[in-house]
Amino acid sequence: MKNIRRYALLILVFVTTGCAREIQDTTFSATREILPNGAVSLHYSNLSDGRNITVRSDLQIGVMDGEPEYIFGDIRGIEAGRDGTIYVLDAQASEVRSFDADGRFIRIVAPKGEGPGEISGANGMIMVSDSILWIQDHAKWRMVGVNPLGIELSTLPMHILSYGYIYSGTVDNSGRFWKSHSQSRTPNTFPPNEGLGTGSAEGYLISFDPQSDTRDSLSLGRTEYRTFVSKTARGGYRHYRIPYDPRVSVHVDPDGGFWQMEDHTYRIARLNARGDTVLVIKVEVDPIPVTRNDRQTYVDALAERSPDQRSAGEAVAALMTEFKPVIKDLVIDDVGRIWVMRLNKDGDLGTEGETPRFDIFDHDGAYQGSVTLDFNIAPYLPIRVRNDRIYALSVDSLGVPSVVRTPPIRLAIR
């Protein structure tokens, strides 16, 4: 079993808009160093605002009232084909719909049901080679593969019987399925010890090759975490993770290997299939302090939901780290570039007047530019970057979900 050193659970996110723009800069570069193991380290002292563009949308699909095909209840997946066709998984309706490049409804690709090509409880999907759309149907514990016309091509058992709000698995370019999994190493005791405690979990990436029907596991090592245990007024116990604690996440590179992200230090590493570091990207950014207001906001929100837990909230707030994460997530596009999602100066994804920013690097770590979105995005669904366009989920102030697309974003470096 291979080892990648440190691990933390994956999370995922996001959205966009803009007019086709081209980012060009001939002067920006990184300090290059060769590490003792032969890996390349690139150190950026800053990321030039001269390569940062604001992007607006050119298409939005989703309405509160109107034709039923354009009304969504709970979007759990977005994909796009090379011809611009957009696929949307609505978990509430339990169906996948397709729309053309102008946003016009085409068909229900995967309807609700128990027959071939039908789904009953899906929570995510991913398109492979522009020819098959793999949908995780957790109600059937199967992966359902359909073509763009909705014809079932294959079904496979889920290689990890687990459930999350959004499907966090992926498929690499060789057709192998990957999904993260963790196993607690902390013994369960009852009653638990009240107050601050620590726990640990062993992380893995589990792969499945449908061609050979083989499974393999990649060890991501052990991660430590802090918890706070408080007794409730009814005699039960509440377990709280400490907000803002540092994490390390690992993402599958579709071309082979992995990308590892450290969220507090803005350090990205590319690893080969054996887990050896071959590239490191480091960016200097200003730290984001955890403020007194942050701590108080946490306490007040907890006390509003559970008045008897105010003292527990105050204890947890006092245990928060001095600084917040500076990056939120990492997404790999269809040509191998990585899009690193920055958190703003308040440590948020975006507030009114300040919206999310993505820093883009090529597969060899060269900075390509940054994209700032002109609107806020849903914090739980990752963006898709296909054919130089961003596809993402947006939810308005009334809670109406919609799919947003940007024009092509040309990251031309000369």
C-alpha positions as CSV (number, residue, x, y, z in Angstrom):
1,M,0.0,0.0,0.0
2,K,1.4,3.3,-1.0
3,N,1.7,6.4,1.2
4,I,1.2,10.1,0.6
5,R,2.1,11.5,4.0
6,R,-0.6,13.8,5.2
7,Y,-4.3,13.8,4.6
8,A,-7.6,15.5,5.3
9,L,-11.1,14.9,4.1
10,L,-12.0,16.4,0.7
11,I,-14.5,19.0,0.4
12,L,-15.7,20.4,-2.6
13,V,-17.4,23.9,-4.3
14,F,-18.7,26.6,-7.0
15,V,-19.7,29.1,-10.0
16,T,-19.0,32.0,-12.6
17,T,-19.7,34.7,-15.3
18,G,-17.9,36.9,-17.9
19,C,-17.1,38.1,-21.4
20,A,-14.4,36.4,-23.4
21,R,-11.1,37.8,-22.2
22,E,-7.5,37.0,-22.8
23,I,-4.9,37.2,-20.1
24,Q,-1.4,38.1,-21.3
25,D,1.8,38.8,-19.3
26,T,5.4,38.2,-20.2
27,T,7.1,39.4,-17.1
28,F,5.7,37.3,-14.2
29,S,7.7,34.3,-13.0
30,A,8.5,32.2,-10.0
31,T,11.7,31.4,-8.1
32,R,12.7,27.9,-9.1
33,E,14.5,25.4,-6.9
34,I,15.4,21.8,-7.2
35,L,14.6,19.9,-4.0
36,P,16.8,17.0,-2.7
37,N,14.5,14.4,-4.1
38,G,14.7,16.0,-7.6
39,A,11.3,17.6,-7.4
40,V,10.8,21.1,-8.7
41,S,9.7,23.8,-6.3
42,L,8.2,27.1,-7.6
43,H,7.9,30.0,-5.2
44,Y,5.7,32.9,-6.1
45,S,6.2,36.0,-4.0
46,N,2.8,37.2,-5.2
47,L,0.3,36.7,-8.0
48,S,0.1,39.7,-10.2
49,D,-3.2,41.6,-10.3
50,G,-2.3,42.3,-14.0
51,R,-3.3,38.8,-14.8
52,N,-6.6,39.0,-12.8
53,I,-9.8,39.5,-14.8
54,T,-13.4,39.7,-13.7
55,V,-15.7,37.3,-15.5
56,R,-19.4,37.7,-16.2
57,S,-21.9,35.1,-17.3
58,D,-23.2,34.7,-20.8
59,L,-25.9,32.1,-19.9
60,Q,-28.1,31.2,-16.9
61,I,-30.5,28.3,-16.7
62,G,-33.0,28.2,-13.9
63,V,-36.2,30.1,-13.0
64,M,-38.6,30.3,-10.1
65,D,-41.7,30.2,-12.3
66,G,-42.1,29.0,-15.8
67,E,-41.7,25.8,-17.8
68,P,-41.0,22.8,-15.5
69,E,-37.9,21.8,-17.5
70,Y,-36.2,25.1,-16.3
71,I,-37.2,24.8,-12.6
72,F,-34.7,23.0,-10.4
73,G,-35.2,21.8,-6.8
74,D,-31.8,20.5,-5.7
75,I,-28.9,20.6,-8.2
76,R,-26.3,18.0,-7.2
77,G,-24.3,17.8,-10.5
78,I,-23.3,19.8,-13.6
79,E,-21.4,18.6,-16.6
80,A,-20.8,19.9,-20.2
81,G,-19.9,18.2,-23.5
82,R,-17.5,19.5,-26.1
83,D,-20.4,20.6,-28.2
84,G,-21.6,22.9,-25.4
85,T,-24.4,20.6,-24.2
86,I,-25.1,21.1,-20.5
87,Y,-26.2,18.3,-18.2
88,V,-27.9,19.0,-14.9
89,L,-28.7,16.5,-12.1
90,D,-31.7,17.6,-10.1
91,A,-31.8,15.4,-7.0
92,Q,-35.3,16.5,-6.0
93,A,-36.8,15.5,-9.3
94,S,-34.4,12.6,-9.5
95,E,-33.5,13.1,-13.1
96,V,-30.7,14.4,-15.4
97,R,-31.7,17.0,-18.0
98,S,-29.7,18.2,-21.0
99,F,-29.7,21.7,-22.5
100,D,-28.1,23.0,-25.7
101,A,-25.4,25.6,-25.8
102,D,-28.1,28.3,-26.0
103,G,-29.7,27.0,-22.8
104,R,-32.7,25.4,-24.6
105,F,-34.0,22.2,-23.0
106,I,-33.2,19.1,-25.1
107,R,-34.4,16.0,-23.2
108,I,-34.5,14.2,-19.9
109,V,-31.3,12.1,-20.2
110,A,-31.8,9.9,-17.1
111,P,-35.5,9.9,-15.8
112,K,-36.7,8.8,-12.4
113,G,-37.4,5.0,-12.3
114,E,-36.2,1.5,-11.8
115,G,-35.5,0.6,-15.4
116,P,-32.4,0.8,-17.7
117,G,-30.9,4.3,-17.7
118,E,-33.2,5.4,-14.9
119,I,-32.2,6.7,-11.5
120,S,-33.9,6.9,-8.1
121,G,-31.6,8.7,-5.7
122,A,-28.5,10.2,-7.4
123,N,-26.2,12.7,-5.8
124,G,-23.5,13.4,-8.4
125,M,-22.2,12.7,-11.9
126,I,-19.1,13.0,-14.1
127,M,-18.7,12.9,-17.9
128,V,-15.9,10.8,-19.4
129,S,-14.5,11.2,-22.9
130,D,-17.6,13.2,-23.9
131,S,-19.4,9.9,-24.5
132,I,-20.6,8.5,-21.2
133,L,-22.2,10.2,-18.2
134,W,-21.6,8.3,-15.0
135,I,-24.3,9.0,-12.4
136,Q,-23.9,7.8,-8.8
137,D,-27.3,6.4,-7.8
138,H,-26.9,5.8,-4.1
139,A,-30.5,4.5,-3.7
140,K,-29.5,1.5,-5.9
141,W,-25.8,1.5,-4.7
142,R,-24.8,1.6,-8.4
143,M,-23.0,3.8,-10.9
144,V,-25.2,4.2,-14.0
145,G,-23.5,5.0,-17.3
146,V,-25.6,6.6,-20.0
147,N,-24.7,8.2,-23.3
148,P,-25.8,11.8,-24.2
149,L,-29.1,10.4,-25.7
150,G,-29.9,8.7,-22.4
151,I,-29.2,5.1,-23.5
152,E,-27.8,3.0,-20.7
153,L,-24.3,1.8,-21.7
154,S,-23.2,0.1,-18.4
155,T,-23.9,-0.2,-14.7
156,L,-21.3,-0.8,-12.0
157,P,-21.6,-1.4,-8.3
158,M,-20.4,1.5,-6.2
159,H,-16.9,0.5,-5.1
160,I,-17.3,2.3,-1.8
161,L,-20.7,1.9,-0.1
162,S,-20.8,5.4,1.4
163,Y,-23.0,8.5,1.0
164,G,-22.3,12.2,1.0
165,Y,-24.5,15.1,0.1
166,I,-22.4,15.5,-3.2
167,Y,-20.7,12.6,-4.9
168,S,-17.0,13.2,-4.3
169,G,-15.6,10.5,-6.6
170,T,-14.0,10.9,-10.0
171,V,-12.9,8.9,-13.0
172,D,-9.4,9.3,-14.4
173,N,-8.5,9.3,-18.1
174,S,-7.8,5.5,-18.0
175,G,-11.3,4.8,-16.9
176,R,-10.5,4.0,-13.3
177,F,-12.9,5.2,-10.6
178,W,-11.5,6.9,-7.5
179,K,-13.2,7.9,-4.2
180,S,-11.8,9.0,-0.8
181,H,-12.5,7.0,2.3
182,S,-11.5,7.4,6.0
183,Q,-11.5,5.1,8.9
184,S,-11.5,6.3,12.5
185,R,-8.6,5.2,14.7
186,T,-10.1,6.7,17.8
187,P,-11.8,4.1,20.1
188,N,-15.4,4.9,20.9
189,T,-16.1,5.3,24.6
190,F,-19.3,6.1,26.5
191,P,-19.7,8.3,28.1
192,P,-17.1,10.4,26.2
193,N,-14.7,12.6,28.1
194,E,-16.1,16.1,28.2
195,G,-13.9,19.1,27.0
196,L,-11.1,19.2,24.4
197,G,-10.0,15.9,22.9
198,T,-8.1,14.7,19.9
199,G,-8.9,12.0,17.4
200,S,-7.3,10.4,14.4
201,A,-8.4,8.8,11.2
202,E,-6.7,6.8,8.5
203,G,-7.3,8.2,5.0
204,Y,-7.4,6.3,1.7
205,L,-8.2,6.7,-1.9
206,I,-9.9,3.6,-3.2
207,S,-9.8,2.9,-6.9
208,F,-11.7,0.5,-9.1
209,D,-10.8,-0.6,-12.6
210,P,-14.0,-1.9,-14.3
211,Q,-12.0,-3.4,-17.2
212,S,-10.1,-5.8,-14.9
213,D,-12.7,-5.8,-12.0
214,T,-9.9,-5.0,-9.6
215,R,-9.8,-2.7,-6.6
216,D,-6.8,-1.0,-5.0
217,S,-6.2,1.4,-2.1
218,L,-3.8,4.2,-1.7
219,S,-2.9,5.1,1.9
220,L,-3.0,8.9,2.6
221,G,-1.7,8.5,6.1
222,R,-3.2,9.4,9.4
223,T,-4.7,12.8,10.1
224,E,-5.2,14.2,13.6
225,Y,-8.1,16.4,14.5
226,R,-9.4,18.2,17.6
227,T,-12.9,17.9,19.0
228,F,-14.7,19.4,21.9
229,V,-17.4,17.4,23.8
230,S,-20.2,19.0,25.7
231,K,-23.1,17.5,27.7
232,T,-26.5,18.7,26.6
233,A,-29.4,19.7,28.8
234,R,-31.2,16.4,28.0
235,G,-28.2,14.3,29.1
236,G,-26.8,13.6,25.7
237,Y,-23.4,14.7,24.2
238,R,-22.4,17.0,21.4
239,H,-19.2,16.7,19.5
240,Y,-17.7,19.8,17.9
241,R,-14.8,20.0,15.4
242,I,-12.7,23.2,16.0
243,P,-13.4,25.6,13.1
244,Y,-10.4,26.8,11.0
245,D,-8.1,24.0,11.9
246,P,-5.6,23.3,9.1
247,R,-6.3,20.6,6.6
248,V,-4.6,18.8,3.8
249,S,-6.7,17.4,0.9
250,V,-5.7,15.1,-2.0
251,H,-7.2,15.3,-5.4
252,V,-6.9,12.7,-8.2
253,D,-5.1,14.0,-11.4
254,P,-7.0,12.5,-14.3
255,D,-3.7,12.2,-16.2
256,G,-2.2,10.1,-13.4
257,G,-1.0,10.9,-9.9
258,F,-2.4,13.4,-7.4
259,W,-2.5,17.0,-6.3
260,Q,-2.1,17.7,-2.6
261,M,-3.3,21.0,-1.1
262,E,-2.5,22.7,2.2
263,D,-5.1,25.3,2.9
264,H,-3.3,27.5,5.5
265,T,0.0,27.9,3.7
266,Y,-1.0,28.0,0.0
267,R,1.1,25.0,-0.8
268,I,0.2,22.8,-3.7
269,A,2.1,19.6,-4.6
270,R,1.9,17.3,-7.5
271,L,2.6,13.6,-6.7
272,N,3.2,10.7,-9.0
273,A,1.3,7.4,-8.9
274,R,3.7,6.2,-6.1
275,G,3.0,9.2,-3.9
276,D,6.4,10.8,-4.5
277,T,6.4,14.6,-4.8
278,V,7.5,15.8,-8.2
279,L,6.3,19.5,-8.1
280,V,5.7,22.0,-5.4
281,I,3.9,25.4,-5.9
282,K,4.1,27.9,-3.0
283,V,2.5,31.3,-3.1
284,E,3.1,34.1,-0.5
285,V,-0.3,35.5,0.7
286,D,-1.2,37.6,3.7
287,P,-2.5,35.6,6.6
288,I,-6.2,35.9,7.5
289,P,-6.6,36.4,11.2
290,V,-9.5,34.9,13.2
291,T,-11.0,38.0,14.7
292,R,-13.0,38.5,17.9
293,N,-16.1,39.0,15.8
294,D,-15.5,35.7,14.1
295,R,-15.4,33.9,17.5
296,Q,-18.5,35.8,18.8
297,T,-20.5,35.1,15.6
298,Y,-19.8,31.4,16.0
299,V,-21.0,31.5,19.7
300,D,-24.1,33.5,18.9
301,A,-25.1,31.2,16.0
302,L,-24.7,28.1,18.1
303,A,-26.6,29.6,21.1
304,E,-29.4,30.6,18.8
305,R,-29.8,27.0,17.6
306,S,-29.1,25.4,21.1
307,P,-29.3,27.9,23.9
308,D,-27.9,25.4,26.4
309,Q,-24.7,25.2,24.4
310,R,-23.5,28.8,24.7
311,S,-20.8,27.9,27.1
312,A,-19.6,25.1,24.8
313,G,-19.6,27.6,22.0
314,E,-17.4,29.9,24.0
315,A,-15.0,27.1,24.8
316,V,-14.8,26.1,21.1
317,A,-14.3,29.8,20.1
318,A,-11.4,30.1,22.5
319,L,-9.7,27.0,20.9
320,M,-9.8,28.4,17.4
321,T,-6.5,28.9,15.7
322,E,-5.0,32.4,15.2
323,F,-5.4,32.3,11.4
324,K,-7.9,31.0,8.9
325,P,-7.3,29.1,5.7
326,V,-6.2,31.1,2.7
327,I,-7.4,28.7,0.0
328,K,-10.6,26.7,-0.1
329,D,-10.4,24.1,-2.8
330,L,-8.7,22.9,-6.0
331,V,-10.4,21.9,-9.3
332,I,-8.7,20.2,-12.3
333,D,-10.0,21.2,-15.7
334,D,-10.3,19.1,-18.9
335,V,-6.8,20.0,-20.1
336,G,-5.0,19.4,-16.8
337,R,-4.8,22.9,-15.4
338,I,-5.5,23.4,-11.7
339,W,-7.9,26.2,-10.5
340,V,-7.2,27.1,-6.9
341,M,-10.0,28.8,-5.1
342,R,-8.9,31.7,-2.9
343,L,-10.6,32.9,0.2
344,N,-11.0,36.7,0.5
345,K,-9.5,38.9,3.2
346,D,-12.2,37.9,5.6
347,G,-11.7,34.2,5.0
348,D,-15.0,33.9,3.1
349,L,-15.8,32.6,-0.4
350,G,-17.2,36.0,-1.3
351,T,-19.3,38.7,0.3
352,E,-21.2,41.5,-1.3
353,G,-18.7,43.7,-3.2
354,E,-16.0,41.0,-3.1
355,T,-16.5,37.8,-5.0
356,P,-14.5,34.5,-5.3
357,R,-11.2,34.3,-7.1
358,F,-9.5,31.4,-8.8
359,D,-5.7,31.2,-9.5
360,I,-4.9,29.0,-12.5
361,F,-1.7,27.0,-12.9
362,D,-0.7,24.7,-15.7
363,H,0.4,21.1,-15.1
364,D,4.0,22.2,-14.6
365,G,3.1,24.9,-12.1
366,A,3.4,27.9,-14.3
367,Y,0.9,30.7,-13.2
368,Q,-1.6,31.3,-16.0
369,G,-3.7,34.1,-14.5
370,S,-6.6,34.6,-12.1
371,V,-10.3,34.8,-12.6
372,T,-12.6,36.8,-10.2
373,L,-16.3,36.0,-10.5
374,D,-18.8,38.8,-10.5
375,F,-21.3,36.9,-8.3
376,N,-21.2,34.6,-5.3
377,I,-21.4,30.8,-5.8
378,A,-22.9,27.9,-3.9
379,P,-20.3,26.6,-1.4
380,Y,-21.0,22.9,-1.8
381,L,-20.8,22.1,-5.5
382,P,-17.5,22.2,-7.4
383,I,-17.3,24.2,-10.5
384,R,-16.7,22.4,-13.8
385,V,-14.2,23.9,-16.3
386,R,-14.8,22.5,-19.8
387,N,-13.7,24.0,-23.1
388,D,-12.3,27.1,-21.3
389,R,-15.7,27.8,-19.9
390,I,-16.8,27.7,-16.2
391,Y,-20.1,25.9,-15.3
392,A,-21.3,26.4,-11.8
393,L,-24.2,26.5,-9.4
394,S,-25.7,29.8,-8.3
395,V,-28.5,30.2,-5.7
396,D,-30.2,33.6,-5.4
397,S,-31.5,35.4,-2.3
398,L,-34.8,33.5,-2.6
399,G,-33.1,30.1,-2.7
400,V,-33.7,29.6,-6.4
401,P,-30.9,27.4,-7.9
402,S,-29.6,27.9,-11.5
403,V,-26.7,26.8,-13.7
404,V,-24.4,29.6,-14.8
405,R,-21.9,29.5,-17.6
406,T,-19.1,31.9,-18.6
407,P,-17.8,32.7,-22.1
408,P,-14.5,31.1,-23.0
409,I,-11.6,32.3,-20.8
410,R,-8.4,32.5,-22.8
411,L,-5.3,32.0,-20.7
412,A,-2.8,32.9,-23.3
413,I,0.8,33.4,-22.0
414,R,3.3,34.8,-24.5
